[in-house]
Amino acid sequence: MAVSLGPVSDPGAEMTLLEINQELQSQLEQSKQDFRDLKEKFLVSESTAYILANELQKYSKSYRVWVTLRVWAVRLVPKVRMMVSGGGHQPQ
């Protein structure tokens, strides 16, 4: 809803408009600075998340390799023990 102020003839009213304009300009500048600060924090957070995701991916690959080796060891060690102890098939 727009309000028409009409011609401003009262010097006190004009000063009030100037003060309002200055206050709004000040708020706008503060909002712009706040936006820049938030944008910087967002970019830092985004970069951190990217780095952590890459590290997690490396860790996951290492963990999968470790699990695979562990499974092989669990399966092979008893067979090797049996062969070494003579319980396995002897070559002819």
Helices and strands as residue ranges (DSSP letters): H 11-85
